[in-house]
């Protein structure tokens, strides 16, 4: 139509909401010369003129003007009889990344969301002059050669070598194994994660009077200059989860340089390792040139070296997990960056196109079809492919088919496939480990093999910030995401434009759409979920810099640091209270917390009734743990409520910890019993999708 555009719309679900959504997407096409991502930021007026009851309608769009960063349109949506259903005047779109968008939308400066890892001297660096505690027992397990070498050096320093079941200090030296087809990276990742989880399970079963401290040693992961180092990188993710689930048995992880033979490297670093074992870093440390360094989360800053991302209209772009909620959002983003050919790969096939309008189609599938059609209406060719993203053979078959059909080559990839499954490390099962880790690790390795470094314009790996922060119940998921970080560092060293993006939860999308525990844990770290507008603005900002890993987490100035959770000040000065008064006050506060969580009156809470019989589930337990930490100002283990399953027993345990803070270094909350099925339903609300069908 002259001076605008018109589109006929057929809605499967008859509603004003669906019509407005379609109209807003169509109106963006009033300026196809600008391929940037633009989003609505305001409107002069919106009028719903009549009740919408017709599945057929037309949308008329008139452009009113704007400038280089703004598009202004009027929209009229009519029913089939010509009556006006929706009338929107002066709908304003702004380009993502423009300063005006940041001001108008309230998304803020992308630098508050985009962070990178900086390595700084460890403030609590162990004093090498301090002698080792001769009364301490140690067990060094893992890779045999290095384990023997370190065990010998520890014996020379006065440590007594005993079995892992008896040792006060347990050191696990990660073995990458042979880098060959006999053990693929996914197999190695599952093995390493299972071995560490088994150690955590054993040590967590210790009695309170026989505690232990666990240390992990990796080689060369900070740089990831070798395939072996990339394989070990998964352990950096599980490190934070151990700290979150079992803070009192966690010593830390030390990454030593990979220079020579593994045993020789460990021997060279033995003196420094001996000193740090007497401390408790509870963090990842990198030992370089005799100094311990700790990772710090800092804003991405400096001078950009790349132009803003632009896709080639003649090229194709692949998104794994492309038919999930986040994958489709990313597809729209690439289209706004100029992509005209998209390959959306997922595990579950869509129905044949001839059946896309069938009323029997599942609503979730219908939403995917609608998103694909919206892309096609914009002139984007979409190839929706069902495949195992972790199979390099399947990927090669796809590319061969495209080559034979004369399709354009793939020039960019977003690896967004993933699945999560909540499971405490004390309850880890190998089969569930593999199911969670497969799409991330096997998928990334397949892409790495088929698209070697420098063969793509870009490779974005959508990782998760839980691999940096540590979220209870996400051991296998964090391990898989940390592998993506390591692979990105390895490819980056070879001059490849590969970036691993460690995202926090996307508000209302992906796995964490309604996972309360994830939201609570983000708050512990001073962060929050992101919304798509600010996420893509920060993504575009990060991409202009030459970095391999970005932590995409909203943090206010001054909140950046090591990524460790912030322990609040206690709400009471417990140390000034008499023991009897403390017990009474503590029991009362715990009743209040539990009553609030269970939506019960405090009078209905039986202090001797087991929590499970009150209806407490795993998600509630995480929330209660968090509230108890706020109350007391101390770290508590994720298994606390199962180890002390009534208010009476929990009060006694916590009172003991509070009193011990003042007059002794009395230890800890360790699980004395096997925990049965602890977080089997953790994240039930966010694991309802198949492998490879959702993002991040």
N, C-alpha and C positions, 0 to 999 in steps of 0.2 A: 504494500500500500504506500502511496506517496508520503514522504516525510516520516515513515515509521515502519512497523512490521505487524503482521497478523499471523496467528497460529491457531489451528483447530486442535482442541484438546478433548480426549476421551478418557474419563476417569473411571478406574475400576472401583474405587471407593468414593461414593458420592458425598462430598463434604466441602464446605467453604474453605476449610483449612487446606485441603489438597489443592483446591483451585488457586488459592493465594500463593501456595508454594510453587505451583507450576508457573504462575504469572511472574513471580519474582525471578525465577530462573530464565524464563523467556525474555524478560525485559533487559537482562544483561546483554543480550545479543543485539541491542540497538547500536552498539559500537563494537563491531567485530574487528576493527583495525587495531584495537588495543588488546593484546593477548595477555596482559597481566591479570593476576587474580584480583578481582574486585568484589567487595561484599557490601550489602545494604547497611547504611549507618543511620538512616532517618527518613522521614516522610513528612510532607506538609500536611496531608490529611488522608485518612482512610475511612471509607464509607461502605458499609454492607447494605446495599440498597434493597435486596429482596432475599427471601429464604431460597437457598439453592437446592433444587430437587432434581436437576437434570444432569445425566452423566456426560452429555455432549455440550460443549461450550466453545466460545472463541475468545481469544485474547488479543487485544489491540494495544500496541505500544507506540507512544509518540515521544521522541527525544526532545527535551527542552533546552539542552545545553550542557554546561559544565566546563571544566578546564582539563589540563593534562592529567590531573590526579582524580578527577571527579566526573561522574556521569549522572545526569538528572533525567528522569523519565516520568511520563504519566501513563497509567495503566487502566484499561477498562476491560472487564471480563463480562461477557454476555452469555445468557442461556440460549438455547436453540431457538427460542421464540423472539430473540432480540432484546429482551429485557436485561437491564444492567444488574448484575449480581454484586460485583465488586468494583469500586472506583478509588484508585489510589493516585494522589496528586503529589508531584515533586518528590518522587522516591529517589533518594541520593545513594549512589554507590561510590565507594572510595577504594583506591588501589592499596592493596596490602603492602605494608612497608613504608607508606608515605607518612610524614610527620603529622599531617592533618588527621589521618586515620587513627594514629596512636592517641592523639588528643581527643578526637570525637568519640571514639569507641571505648575509651577507658582501658584498653588492653595494656597500656603502659609501654615503657621502653623495652624493646626485645632483649636488651642487655641484662635485664633483670631475670630473664628466663634462660638465656643462652650462656652456658658455662663450660669451662674446660678444666683439665687436671693440671695443676702445677705442683712440682715436687719441692718440698722445703725441709730444712733440717728438723729432725725430731726434737721437740722442745724438752722431752723427758729422756733424752738419750742416755743410755746406761753408761755409768762410769767404768771404763775399762780397768781402773785400778782396784775396783771392788772384787774381792775374792769370791769364788763360787761358794754357795752354801754346802758344806760337806755332808750335812744331814739329808740333803735332798736326793731322792731316788729318781731315776730317769729311764725311759724306754724310748729308743729310737727305732721307728718302724718305717716301712716303705721300701724304696729302691735299695737293694741289698748292699751294693758297693759303697755308696755314700753313707748309708746308715751305719755300716761297720766303721767307716772312717770317723764319723762324728762321734759315735759311741766310744771309740778308743780315746779321742781327744777329751771327751767329757770325763772319762775315767781318770785320765792324767790330771784333770783339774779337781778331782775329788768327788765327783758324782758317783753314785752307786747304781750300776746297771741292773734293772730288774724287769720282770714281765710287765706288759702294758696294763694288765689288770691290777698291779700293785703300785705302779710308779706314781710319784707326786707330779712329775712333769713328763708329758708324752709328746714326742716330736715326730711328726709325720713328714717324710721326705718324698715328695711326689715323683712318681716314675712315669715319664711320658711313653715308655715302651718303644718298640721299633716303629718308625714312621714308614709304614708300608701297607699294602692292601690287607694283610693278615689282621690288622686291627685299625679300622678306619677311625677318623677323629671322633665320630659319634660313639663308637665302642669305647674308645679311650676316655671320653668325657663321662660316660655312664659308669665305667669302672672306677675312675678317680672319685666321682661324687659318691658312689656307693661305699667305697672304702672309708672316706671321711665320715659319712653318715653313720657307718657302723662303729667307728671310734667314738663319735658323739654319743651314740646310744649306750655303749659300754660305760663310758665315763659318767654319763648322767645317772646311771644306776648305782653309783657309789653312795654310801651312807654319808651323812653330814660330817661325821668325824674323820672321813677319809677322802677328802676332795682331791681333785686333779686339775692340772692346767694343760690345755692342748695348744700346740704350736704346729704350724704348717710351713714347710720350706719349698719354694719353687725356684726355678733357675731361668733368668733371662726374660721373664714375662713382661717386665716394664717396657722393654724395647721390642720384644717379639721379632727378633732378627732371624729366627729359625722356625722350621715347622714344629719341632719339639716344644718350643716355648709357646707357640699358639695352642698346642694341645693342652698345655698346663694352665692356660689362662682361665679356664672354667672355674678353677679353684678360687680365683679372686672374687667370684660372685658368691660362692658358698661361705666365704669368710665372714661377710657381713651378716649373713643369715644366722651363723653360729652365735655371733655377738647378740643378735636380736632375740634368739630363742634361749640360749644358755649363756648369759653374760658372765656368770661367775666361774665357768670352766674355760672361758676363752682367753688364751694368752695373746695370740696374734699370728700374722703371716709375715714371713720374711722372704723377700725375693733377692737371691744372690746373683752375681754376674755369671753369665754362661760364657766362659772363656776357653776352657780346656775340657778335659774329661770330667764327668759329673762328680766322681769321687775326689778328684783333685780340686775342683772348684769348692766343694764343701770343706775340704781340709784347709784351703787357703783362707776361708772365712770363719774357721772354727773359733778362733779367739774372740772375735766380735760376737758370734752367736752365743758363746758361753756367757758373756756378760748380759746379753739381752734376755736370756732365759730366766734370770733372777728377777726380772721386772714383769710388768703386764701391760703390753702396748694396746691390746684390744683393737688393733688396727692393722692395716697393711703397711709394712715397712720395706723399703728398698735399700739394700746395703750396697753402696757404691763408693769406691775409694776410701774405705774404712769408716764411712759416715752413714748413719741411718737417716733416711729421708722418709717423709710421710706425705701422702697425697693431700692436696688442698684444692677445694672447689673454688674457682675464681671466675669472674665474668670474662667472656670472650671480648677482647679489645685489641686495639692497634689499628694498623692500616690494612684495609681489605686488599686482597691481591687478585680477586676474580670479579668479573662483571656479574650482575644478578643473573640467576639461572634462566636460560632460554632453551627450550627444546627445539630440535630441528623438525620442521613440518614434514620433511621427506623421510624421517627415520621412524623406527618403532621403539616403544618403551614397555618394559615388562614389570609388572607388579605381582609378586608372589603374595598370597593372601589377598589378592586383589578384589575378591568378591565379598570380603567382610566389610563391616561398617567403616573401619578406618581405611581399608584398601580402596573403597569406592570414593571416599573423601580425597584420598591422595590422587586418585585418577582424575578427579575434577580439578585438583590443583595443577597437575601436569598439563591438563588441557588448557588451563588458564595461562600456563607458561609456554604455550605454543605447540604442544604435542597434538598430532592429528591421527596417530595410530597407536593404540594401546592394546597390550596383551594382559589380560587379567587371569592369573592362574590360581586355582584353588582345588581343594581335594574333592568337593562335591559338585557334580555336574549340574548345570541348569537344564530344565526341560527343553525339548526341541522348540525352535522359534514358532512353529505352527501352533504350539500349545500355550504360548505365552499369555494369551487372553482367556485361558480356561478358568472358569470360576472355582475349580477345585485346587488351584495352586495355593500352596502355603503362603500366609501373609509375609513371612520373612523372605521367601523366594520372590514374591511379587515386588517387594521393595527393591531387591537387587535388579530385577528386570526394569523397573521404573528408572533406576539410576543409570542403567546402561542406555536405555532409550533417550534419556535426557542428554547424555553425552553425544549420542548419534544425531540428535536434533541440532547439535552445535557443529556438526560436520566432522565429528571424531569417529574413526573406524575402531570398533571394539571387537576383539577376538577373545571370547570367554572360554578358557581352556580348563578342563578337569584333568589334573595330573598330581602325582606324588612329587611335591616340591623337593623332597630329599633325594630323589633319584636323578643322578647325572645322565643315565641312559634315557630316561623319559624326557629330560630337557633337550638332549641332543636330537631325539626323534622329533620334538616340536620344531626345533630350528631347521632340521633337514626338510620337514614338510613345508615350512615357510619358504625355504630357499628354492625348492622345486616348484612352488607356486609363483615364484618371482616376487615375493613380498620383500619389503625393505628390511635391512638388517637392524638388529637391536642395538641401540646406542646408549641406553641408560636403563638401570634396574633399581627398583626399590624392593628390598626383601622385607616384607611385612607379615609373613606367615608365622603363626605361633599358636600355642595352646598352653593353658596353665592349669594346674591342679594342686590345690592346697594340701600340704602334707608336711608335718613336722619331721625334722631330721631323725628323731627317735623312732619314727614309724615308716621310714622310707622303704619302698619296695622297688626292686630293680625294674620290673615290668612297667611300673608307673613312671619311673625315671626316664626310661627310653621313650615312652609315649609323649612326655612333656618336652624332652630335649631334641627329639628327632627333627621337627620342622625347622627349628632354629639352627642347630649345628649341621645336620645332614643337608638341609637346604642351602645354607651358606657355603658349605664345602662344594656342593654341586655347582653352584654359581661360580665359585672360585676356579674350579677346574674348567668349566665351559667358557668362562669369560676371564682369561688370565689378566694380570695387571696391565694397564694401559690399553686394553682392547675396548673400553667403554668410555663414554664422556663422563659418566658418574656411576657409582654404586653406593646407594644409601642402605645401611643396615639398621632397621628399627629395633633397637634394644630397649631396655627398661632401666629406669633409675634405681629400681630395687637391687640391681647388680652392684650399685655403688653404695646405696644407703643400707640395704639389708632389711627385708620385710619378713616377719615370721610366717612360716608355712610355704615359702617360695624358694626352698633350697634348690630344687632341680631347675626351676625357671630362671633363677638368678645365675646358676652355673651356665646355662645355655646362653643367656644374654651376655655374660662376661666373655664367653668364647667369641661372640661377634665383635666385642671391643678389641680383643686380641688380634683377630683376623684383620680388622680395619687398620690396626697399627702396622701389621706385617705388610699389607698391600701399600699403605701410605709410604713406608720406607722404600718401596720400589717405584715410587713416583706416580702411583695411581690415585685418582681422585675417588677415594673411598672414605666414607664417614660413617661411624657408628653413632647413632643418636639415642641417648639414654633418656627415654621419655618418662615423666610421671604419668599418672592416669589422665586420660582425656575425658573431660566432663561429659557423662552421658553416652560414651562410646567405648567400644572395645571391651576388654576383659574386666576393667575396673568400673564399669558403668554403674553398678550398684553394690560394690564390695565395700562394706562399711569399714572393715579392718584396714583396707588399703588407705582409705581416706583418713582414718585415725592415725595410721603410721606416718602419712605425709605430714600431718599436723605436728607430730613429734619432731620432725626435722625442720619445722618452720616453713613448710611448703604447702601446696594445694594442687588440685587438678587444674588442667589448662583447658581453654576453649579453643576451637579450631582457628579462629581468626588470629589470636596471639601466637598459637603454635606455628602456623605457616609463616607468619611474619618473622618469628625467631628462626625458623628453619632457613628461610631465604637469607637472613642476616648471617647465620653461621656459615652458609655455603660460600660466602664471599671471602672466607678465611681459609688458610691452609692448615687445617687440623684434622686429626684422625678420629677423635672421640669428643663428643659434646654431651654434657649433662644438661638435659632440657628440663629444668626445674625452676619454677618461680621462687626466687629468694630475694628478700629485701636486702639493701645494702647493710653490711655488718653481719648478715647471717651466713655468708659464705665461710667455708672453712674445710674441715676434714670430712664433712658429710655425716658425722656422728650425730645421734639424736641428742636433743638438749634436755637434760634432766632438770625439772623445775625445782624451785625452792619448796620445802614442805609447808603445808598450810598450818601446821602446829610446830611449836618448839618442843619436840618430843623429849629431848635430852633433859629438860627442866622438870619433867613430870616424874612423880613417884611411880614405882613399878605397878602398884595396884591401880592407881589412877589411869596410868597409861593403858592398861588392859581394858578397863571399862570404857574409856574414850575411844580406843581403837575398835572395839567390838561394835560400839554404836555407829561409828563412821562407816564401817564395813557393811552394816545392816542398811544404812542409807544408800550406799552405792549399789548394793544388790537389789534392793527394793526398786530403785529407779530403773535398773536394767531390766528387771522382770515385770515392771509395771504393776507392782504390788504395793500395798500399804505396809509400812514397817512393822506394824503389829502382826501381820500375817507371816513374817519371816521367822522360821524356826531355826535357831542358831545351831541345833544339833542335827538338822536334816541335811543329808548329802546334797550338794549342788545339782547333781544330775537328776535327782528326784524332784527338784524344784522346777525343772524344765530348762536348765542352763545348757546352751549349746556352745560350740567352739567360737563362733563369732562374738557371742556375749562374753565369753571368757577373755578374749583379747581386749574388749572394751573395759572390763572390770580390772584387768591387769593394768591398763593404762591409767584408770582413775586411781588405783591404789598407788601407782608410782607418783602421781600428782600429790596425793595425800601425804606420802612419806618422804618424797624427794630422793628415793633410791631406786636402782635398777632391780627388776624382778624377772624371773624366768618365765617363759611362755607356758611351762608345765605346772606352774605354781598351784593352780586351783585343782588340778588332779592329784597332786602330791599331798595337798592339804584340803580335803574335799568338803569340809564344813566350816561355818563361820568360827566356831570354837577353835578348831585345829588351826585354821588360817590365822586367827588372832594370836594364838600362842606362838606360831612360827614367826610372824611379822614382829611381834613384841621382842622376841629373842634377837632378831636382826637389829632392831633399833637400839636395844640395850647394849648389844655387842659393839656397836659403832663407837660407844663412849669409852669402853674399858678393855677391849681386846680386839684381835683380828679374827675373831671366831667366824667360822665359815658357815655357809652358803645354803642355798636351796638346790639340793641335788635329788634326783628322783630315786627313791628307794625301791620302787616297784615298777614292774613293766607297765607302761602306759598303753592301754588297749584302745586302738582306733582313735587316737587323739584328735586329729584334725581331718578326719575323713570327709567331713562336710564343709571344711573351710573353703570358701570361694565356690560353694555349690551354685551360688547365684551368678557366677561369672564363668563357669566352665561348661555351659550348655551347648557350646558350638564345637564343630569337628575340627580336627587338626588342619591348620592351614587356611581356615576360613575367617579368621579375625586378625587384628593387627596388634603389634607391640606386646 
